[in-house]
Amino acid sequence: MKITIIGTGNIGSAIALGLAKGSMFVAPDITCTDMSEQALDNVRKPGCDFVLSMNNIEAVKDADIIILAVKPWKVESVVNEIKTAIDYEKQIVVSIAAGVTFKDLALYFAKDDDILPAIFRVIPNTAIAVCSSMTFISAYRASDEQSALVSRIFRELGNVMLVEERLMAAGTSLASSGIAFALRYIRAAIEGGVELGFYPQEAQSIVVNTVKGAIDLLIENKSNPEAEIDKVTTPGGITIRGLNEMEVSGFTASVIRGLKAST
Ligand SMILES: NC(=O)c1ccc[n+]([C@@H]2O[C@H](COP(=O)([O-])OP(=O)(O)OC[C@H]3O[C@@H](n4cnc5c(N)ncnc54)[C@H](OP(=O)(O)O)[C@@H]3O)[C@@H](O)[C@H]2O)c1
């Protein structure tokens, strides 16, 4: 199976490098295109013999899957460039572009007849660079087999959730912007740790490992956060005092307001 990634920037290069480490593709099965040699340098790594190209039309011809990893405002011109070279019956198109809807994509890919390719919208987060993305996938005119294939491919790069398109914006807020929100908690806790007497590097190590422990508990125990919180909160103890003080300062409300504001 061959895959072509158009746009070798942050996300395109992370996908290529991650897939080459996984079990479904070897680097020569992956073609990366971009407009500049400088961008292609993102995937010139020792032991990674990707096919590199600056010719999108040639690059899509042999691909089973074509990933559009350019900025949203470039998607239309890229589709116009490649659509005559794509076999809509055989090739699968995956758009990574945030905010470009199936309605937009169907319009861009439309030819004279009614036929369209199977199209997927995929929204990863930046943790895709370390194969730990929370990725949302939505399908349009795709078979169950094609959906299963695209899910399998992105599962090589972290976790995936197949959702209806109407949930893509919410997923983007919760998982893509969510990386920044989670990091903001971590930054705040580090600052608190320094005020409590630790050096910044010590505080960072403590907070990162504590957050990792919290995540491991949820994953390992398959439990609800509140159940794990109950185990820490001795009646009349220091943890519940800290939690209540955070709530007085609007912790939960702030998180929910931030999530809603970023959809
Ligand atoms: N970053 C995130 O957290 C994130 C998360 C989810 C989804 N996304 C989506 O992922 C997409 C890519 O984002 P990114 O951060 O990876 O952008 P990026 O770093 O700018 O990468 C896009 C690359 O595509 C190149 N390009 C432009 N026109 C092209 C063409 N006609 N043919 C081939 N390559 C072309 C760009 O070159 P130039 O710079 O020269 O234009 C650039 O190197 C966006 O649509 C974004 O919405 C990003």
The ligand as an SDF file (V2000), in Angstrom:
LIG
                    3D

 48 52  0  0  0  0  0  0  0  0999 V2000
   -0.6840   22.1020   13.7620 N   0  0  0  0  0  0  0  0  0  0  0  0
   -1.7260   21.4850   14.3450 C   0  0  0  0  0  0  0  0  0  0  0  0
   -1.8480   21.3300   15.5640 O   0  0  0  0  0  0  0  0  0  0  0  0
   -2.7940   20.9070   13.4810 C   0  0  0  0  0  0  0  0  0  0  0  0
   -3.7150   20.0370   14.0480 C   0  0  0  0  0  0  0  0  0  0  0  0
   -4.6930   19.4880   13.2330 C   0  0  0  0  0  0  0  0  0  0  0  0
   -4.7530   19.8200   11.8880 C   0  0  0  0  0  0  0  0  0  0  0  0
   -3.8610   20.7040   11.3640 N   0  0  0  0  0  0  0  0  0  0  0  0
   -3.9720   21.0320    9.9470 C   0  0  0  0  0  0  0  0  0  0  0  0
   -2.8540   20.4730    9.2780 O   0  0  0  0  0  0  0  0  0  0  0  0
   -2.6060   21.2210    8.1050 C   0  0  0  0  0  0  0  0  0  0  0  0
   -1.1440   21.4770    7.9900 C   0  0  0  0  0  0  0  0  0  0  0  0
   -0.7340   22.2380    9.1180 O   0  0  0  0  0  0  0  0  0  0  0  0
    0.8040   22.4310    9.4240 P   0  0  0  0  0  0  0  0  0  0  0  0
    0.8920   23.0550   10.7660 O   0  0  0  0  0  0  0  0  0  0  0  0
    1.5240   21.1470    9.1630 O   0  0  0  0  0  0  0  0  0  0  0  0
    1.1650   23.4950    8.2650 O   0  0  0  0  0  0  0  0  0  0  0  0
    2.6170   23.8100    7.6370 P   0  0  0  0  0  0  0  0  0  0  0  0
    3.6780   23.5190    8.6410 O   0  0  0  0  0  0  0  0  0  0  0  0
    2.5270   25.1740    7.0340 O   0  0  0  0  0  0  0  0  0  0  0  0
    2.7560   22.7100    6.4750 O   0  0  0  0  0  0  0  0  0  0  0  0
    2.1460   22.7950    5.2300 C   0  0  0  0  0  0  0  0  0  0  0  0
    3.2230   22.6190    4.1740 C   0  0  0  0  0  0  0  0  0  0  0  0
    2.5750   22.4900    2.9110 O   0  0  0  0  0  0  0  0  0  0  0  0
    3.3550   23.2280    1.9670 C   0  0  0  0  0  0  0  0  0  0  0  0
    2.5910   23.5450    0.7630 N   0  0  0  0  0  0  0  0  0  0  0  0
    1.8910   24.6730    0.4600 C   0  0  0  0  0  0  0  0  0  0  0  0
    1.3380   24.5660   -0.7570 N   0  0  0  0  0  0  0  0  0  0  0  0
    1.6820   23.3420   -1.2390 C   0  0  0  0  0  0  0  0  0  0  0  0
    1.4420   22.6530   -2.4470 C   0  0  0  0  0  0  0  0  0  0  0  0
    0.7040   23.1990   -3.4280 N   0  0  0  0  0  0  0  0  0  0  0  0
    1.9780   21.4350   -2.6140 N   0  0  0  0  0  0  0  0  0  0  0  0
    2.7290   20.8460   -1.6470 C   0  0  0  0  0  0  0  0  0  0  0  0
    2.9970   21.4650   -0.4750 N   0  0  0  0  0  0  0  0  0  0  0  0
    2.5040   22.6860   -0.2730 C   0  0  0  0  0  0  0  0  0  0  0  0
    3.7360   24.4400    2.7680 C   0  0  0  0  0  0  0  0  0  0  0  0
    4.7530   25.1890    2.1170 O   0  0  0  0  0  0  0  0  0  0  0  0
    4.7840   26.8120    2.3440 P   0  0  0  0  0  0  0  0  0  0  0  0
    5.0560   27.0100    3.8090 O   0  0  0  0  0  0  0  0  0  0  0  0
    5.8760   27.2250    1.4480 O   0  0  0  0  0  0  0  0  0  0  0  0
    3.4100   27.3150    1.9520 O   0  0  0  0  0  0  0  0  0  0  0  0
    4.1810   23.7950    4.0710 C   0  0  0  0  0  0  0  0  0  0  0  0
    5.5220   23.3260    4.0100 O   0  0  0  0  0  0  0  0  0  0  0  0
   -3.4360   22.5020    8.2180 C   0  0  0  0  0  0  0  0  0  0  0  0
   -4.4900   22.4690    7.2930 O   0  0  0  0  0  0  0  0  0  0  0  0
   -3.9540   22.5030    9.6340 C   0  0  0  0  0  0  0  0  0  0  0  0
   -5.2680   23.0330    9.7080 O   0  0  0  0  0  0  0  0  0  0  0  0
   -2.8630   21.2250   12.1130 C   0  0  0  0  0  0  0  0  0  0  0  0
  1  2  1  0
  2  3  2  0
  2  4  1  0
  4  5  1  0
  4 48  2  0
  5  6  2  0
  6  7  1  0
  7  8  2  0
  8  9  1  0
  8 48  1  0
  9 10  1  0
  9 46  1  0
 10 11  1  0
 11 12  1  0
 11 44  1  0
 12 13  1  0
 13 14  1  0
 14 15  2  0
 14 16  1  0
 14 17  1  0
 17 18  1  0
 18 19  2  0
 18 20  1  0
 18 21  1  0
 21 22  1  0
 22 23  1  0
 23 24  1  0
 23 42  1  0
 24 25  1  0
 25 26  1  0
 25 36  1  0
 26 27  1  0
 26 35  1  0
 27 28  2  0
 28 29  1  0
 29 30  1  0
 29 35  2  0
 30 31  1  0
 30 32  2  0
 32 33  1  0
 33 34  2  0
 34 35  1  0
 36 37  1  0
 36 42  1  0
 37 38  1  0
 38 39  2  0
 38 40  1  0
 38 41  1  0
 42 43  1  0
 44 45  1  0
 44 46  1  0
 46 47  1  0
M  CHG  2   8   1  16  -1
M  END
$$$$
